[in-house]
Amino acid sequence: MSMPKFGLPEISGPEISGPGTSRPHLRGPLVTVLAIGLLPLLAACGGESGNSAATNGSSGGSSAATTTTTADGAVQLTVPDGVDEATKQEYIQENAIAVCMKKQGFAYTPHVRTSAAADPLAAVDGEDYARAKQFRQKYGFGYYAGAVYPNDADVPFSKAATTERTTPTDHDEDGLTDAQKKAYDTALTGPPAKSKAEEKIGGCSEVGRAAAHGPALSAAAEKDAEQARDDQNHANGLALNGDPQLVQLAQQFASCLTGQGITVSTTQPTGMVSMVRLDISRQLPENFMSLSKDKALPLLDKDIDVALKDLECGKKFRAAYFPKEKAKPYYGENG
């Protein structure tokens, strides 16, 4: 296929810190951006719910998912109780893609990534102290752990994790000829663009996106919406950085780090939350993901030491910061 099954082409690298064009909230800059793009949902191409049939596998990176089948045979994921709105939209999107593809004569197995699979650094960011401590005690910030534990899918940069993220677990295209695979791609993402400037997601992927998020906005409306998001994001950043409790705790956090011999590059609350991890990412060797185990092991030991010091110094700060950041989501500034 011309694109990974899970949606947008994968982008990877040690530091992705800016917001994207269409900005879903990210809990601090991630060290990788995973290929999760075109996620689940119901509606759009239509189709009625059919007989319920529990099957395996449609929820990526996790255990078996409950599914149903529409009257014309399209597999549909059952939306779990209690999921947040963003996750619900993922189910709607994927389910809509499956219905649309079935109408065009193709099988499509909907996939929804679990939160842990979608964000492999959720265990390291420190919001959940116990989970972060367990992760950091073995993997540090995760940078060198992939070279030491290449077969461990819990390590963001390991070969196993990369394979798990990019390899679909379905067999939707098995047995298709080259011409049929080309037709499948066109049905899924639309016809190939004539130029780079004309590239955009189309086909059933766009049907799924519209089912989940509504019709595409005009260029002018999208620009206005983007400006409104930027303005709100900026206001949220100012509020977090001006919060007296967070300011005080950030100063204490910074003093603790300094006492541990760790450089402090900012004392703003929005920067402190992931400062140590990101500062390290800017100094990683270009080949950090392909180091031999022998060369990576001492670097991992050092990374573990710094990661645990950062976690302990920032324990009180993060306990206060994340609940406030959830109320005022902040994803960083442009530029």
C-alpha positions in Angstrom: 0.0 0.0 0.0 1.1 3.6 -0.5 0.4 4.4 3.1 0.6 2.5 6.4 -2.7 0.8 7.4 -2.9 2.9 10.5 -3.2 6.1 8.5 -0.6 8.8 7.9 3.0 8.1 7.0 5.2 7.5 10.0 7.4 10.3 11.1 10.1 9.6 13.7 12.9 11.5 15.3 14.3 12.4 18.7 12.4 15.7 19.1 9.0 16.8 17.8 8.0 19.8 19.8 5.8 22.0 17.7 2.1 21.8 17.1 0.8 20.6 13.8 -1.5 22.2 11.2 -4.6 20.7 12.7 -3.7 20.4 16.3 -5.1 17.7 18.5 -3.8 18.3 22.0 -0.5 16.6 22.7 0.6 16.0 26.3 3.9 17.8 25.9 6.2 17.4 22.9 6.6 13.7 22.0 9.8 12.2 21.1 8.1 10.3 18.3 5.1 10.9 16.2 3.5 7.6 15.5 1.6 6.6 12.5 -1.9 6.5 14.0 -3.6 9.0 11.7 -6.8 7.7 10.3 -8.5 6.2 13.3 -11.9 4.6 13.8 -15.6 5.5 13.6 -19.2 4.7 12.6 -21.5 6.5 10.1 -20.7 8.3 6.9 -20.8 5.6 4.2 -23.8 4.3 5.9 -24.6 0.6 6.7 -26.7 -1.0 9.3 -25.6 -2.9 12.3 -25.8 -6.6 11.8 -25.2 -9.6 13.9 -22.9 -9.2 16.8 -19.7 -11.3 16.6 -16.8 -11.1 18.9 -13.6 -11.3 17.1 -9.9 -10.8 17.8 -7.6 -8.1 17.1 -9.1 -4.8 15.8 -7.9 -2.7 18.7 -4.2 -2.0 17.8 -1.6 -2.7 20.5 -4.0 -4.3 22.9 -6.2 -7.3 23.5 -9.2 -8.5 21.5 -11.8 -6.0 20.5 -15.6 -6.6 20.3 -16.9 -6.2 16.8 -20.2 -6.4 14.9 -20.8 -6.8 11.2 -23.0 -4.6 8.9 -25.6 -6.1 6.6 -23.2 -6.0 3.7 -20.3 -7.5 5.7 -18.3 -4.6 6.9 -16.6 -5.2 10.2 -17.4 -2.6 12.9 -15.6 -2.0 16.2 -17.8 -1.6 19.3 -17.1 1.6 21.1 -16.1 0.8 24.7 -18.0 2.4 27.5 -16.4 5.4 29.2 -14.0 6.4 26.4 -13.3 10.1 25.9 -14.6 12.0 22.9 -11.4 11.9 21.0 -11.2 8.1 21.3 -14.9 7.8 20.3 -14.2 9.8 17.2 -11.4 7.4 16.3 -13.9 4.5 16.4 -16.4 6.4 14.3 -13.7 7.2 11.7 -12.3 3.7 11.4 -15.8 2.1 11.2 -16.8 4.6 8.5 -13.8 3.7 6.5 -14.6 0.0 6.7 -18.2 0.6 5.5 -17.1 2.8 2.7 -14.4 0.3 1.6 -16.9 -2.6 1.7 -19.2 -0.7 -0.6 -16.3 -0.5 -3.1 -15.7 -4.2 -2.9 -12.8 -4.2 -0.5 -12.2 -5.6 3.0 -10.9 -3.1 5.6 -10.3 -4.1 9.2 -10.8 -1.1 11.5 -8.0 -0.4 13.9 -8.0 1.8 17.0 -4.7 2.2 18.9 -4.9 2.0 22.7 -3.6 5.1 24.5 -0.4 3.2 25.4 0.2 2.1 21.9 -0.6 5.5 20.4 1.8 7.3 22.8 4.6 5.0 23.9 6.0 7.8 26.1 2.8 8.0 28.2 4.6 5.8 30.7 7.6 8.1 30.9 6.1 11.6 31.1 5.6 11.5 34.8 1.9 12.1 35.0 1.4 8.7 36.5 4.3 8.6 38.9 4.3 4.9 39.6 4.1 4.0 36.0 6.8 6.4 35.0 9.1 5.1 37.8 8.7 1.5 36.6 9.5 2.6 33.0 12.4 4.8 33.9 14.0 2.3 36.2 14.6 0.0 33.2 14.5 2.2 30.2 15.4 5.7 31.3 13.8 8.1 28.9 13.8 5.4 26.3 16.4 6.7 24.0 19.0 4.0 24.3 16.8 1.2 25.5 15.9 0.2 22.0 19.4 -0.7 21.2 19.7 -2.7 24.5 16.3 -4.3 24.3 15.6 -4.5 20.5 12.9 -7.2 20.9 10.9 -5.3 23.6 7.9 -3.6 22.1 7.5 -1.4 25.2 10.6 0.5 24.2 9.7 3.4 21.8 12.7 3.1 19.6 13.1 -0.7 19.5 12.8 -2.8 16.4 9.9 -4.6 17.9 8.0 -1.4 18.7 8.6 -0.1 15.1 7.3 -3.3 13.6 4.3 -3.4 15.9 3.4 0.2 15.0 3.7 -0.2 11.2 2.6 -3.8 10.5 -1.1 -4.3 10.2 -2.5 -7.4 11.9 -5.1 -8.0 9.2 -4.9 -9.7 5.8 -7.1 -7.3 3.9 -4.9 -7.2 0.8 -3.9 -10.9 0.8 -4.5 -12.4 -2.6 -4.9 -9.1 -4.5 -3.1 -8.6 -7.7 -0.9 -5.5 -8.2 -3.7 -3.8 -10.1 -6.2 -4.7 -7.4 -3.8 -3.3 -4.7 -3.5 -0.1 -6.6 -7.3 0.1 -6.8 -7.5 -0.6 -3.1 -5.1 2.3 -2.3 -7.2 4.6 -4.5 -10.4 3.6 -2.8 -8.7 4.1 0.6 -6.9 7.4 0.1 -8.1 8.8 -3.2 -6.3 9.0 -6.6 -2.7 10.0 -6.6 -2.0 13.8 -6.6 -0.7 15.3 -9.8 1.7 17.5 -7.8 3.0 17.9 -4.2 0.8 20.9 -3.7 -2.3 18.9 -4.5 -1.6 16.1 -2.1 -4.5 15.4 0.3 -6.3 12.5 1.8 -9.3 11.5 -0.1 -11.4 8.4 -0.8 -12.8 6.4 2.1 -10.2 8.0 4.5 -11.8 11.3 3.9 -15.3 9.8 4.3 -14.1 8.5 7.7 -12.6 11.8 8.7 -15.9 13.6 7.8 -17.9 11.1 9.8 -15.9 11.7 12.9 -15.2 15.4 12.6 -17.8 16.8 10.2 -17.4 18.3 6.7 -14.1 19.9 5.7 -14.0 23.6 6.3 -13.3 26.1 3.6 -9.8 27.5 3.5 -11.0 30.7 5.1 -12.9 29.0 7.8 -10.0 26.6 8.6 -7.7 29.6 8.9 -10.1 31.3 11.3 -10.4 28.0 13.3 -6.7 27.6 13.4 -6.2 31.1 14.7 -8.8 30.6 17.3 -7.0 27.4 18.4 -3.7 29.2 18.5 -5.1 32.1 20.5 -6.7 29.7 23.1 -3.5 27.7 23.3 -1.4 30.8 23.9 -3.9 32.0 26.6 -3.7 28.6 28.2 0.1 28.7 28.2 0.1 32.1 29.9 -2.3 30.9 32.5 -0.2 27.8 33.3 3.0 29.8 33.4 1.4 32.5 35.6 -0.2 30.0 38.1 1.3 30.9 41.5 1.4 27.3 42.7 3.0 26.0 39.6 5.5 28.8 39.5 6.6 28.0 43.1 6.7 24.2 42.5 8.7 24.8 39.3 11.3 26.8 41.2 11.6 24.0 43.7 11.9 21.5 40.9 14.6 23.5 39.2 16.6 23.9 42.5 16.4 20.1 43.0 17.7 19.4 39.5 20.5 21.9 40.0 21.5 20.2 43.2 21.6 16.9 41.3 24.0 18.4 38.7 21.4 18.6 36.0 21.3 21.7 33.8 18.1 23.8 34.0 17.3 25.5 30.7 13.9 27.0 31.7 11.8 27.5 34.8 8.5 28.1 33.1 6.0 25.5 34.2 5.0 24.5 30.6 8.7 23.9 29.8 9.7 22.2 33.1 7.3 19.3 32.7 9.5 17.7 29.9 12.5 19.9 29.9 15.2 17.3 31.0 13.9 14.7 28.5 13.8 17.2 25.6 17.2 18.8 26.4 18.7 15.3 26.3 17.0 14.6 23.0 18.7 17.6 21.4 22.1 16.1 22.2 21.5 12.6 21.1 24.0 11.1 18.6 22.5 10.7 15.1 22.9 6.9 15.3 21.4 6.5 18.8 18.8 4.1 17.5 21.4 1.9 15.8 24.1 1.6 18.4 25.4 -1.8 19.4 24.2 -3.1 22.7 27.7 -2.8 24.2 27.9 0.9 23.2 24.3 1.7 24.3 24.4 0.0 27.7 26.6 2.6 29.5 24.6 5.4 27.9 21.4 3.7 29.0 22.7 3.5 32.6 23.4 7.2 32.6 20.0 7.9 31.0 18.3 5.9 33.8 20.1 7.8 36.5 19.1 11.2 35.0 15.5 10.1 34.3 15.0 9.0 37.9 16.5 12.1 39.3 14.2 14.2 37.1 11.2 12.1 38.2 11.8 12.5 41.9 12.7 16.2 41.7 9.5 16.9 39.7 7.1 14.6 41.6 5.2 17.4 43.4 5.3 19.7 40.4 3.9 17.2 38.0 1.2 16.1 40.4 0.0 19.7 40.4 0.7 20.5 36.7 -1.1 17.7 34.8 -4.6 18.3 36.3 -4.3 22.0 35.5 -2.9 21.3 32.0 -5.9 19.0 31.4 -8.2 21.9 32.2 -6.2 24.3 30.0 -4.6 22.1 27.3 -1.3 23.5 26.0 0.7 22.1 23.1 3.5 24.6 22.7 4.0 27.7 20.5 4.7 28.1 16.8 8.3 28.8 15.8 
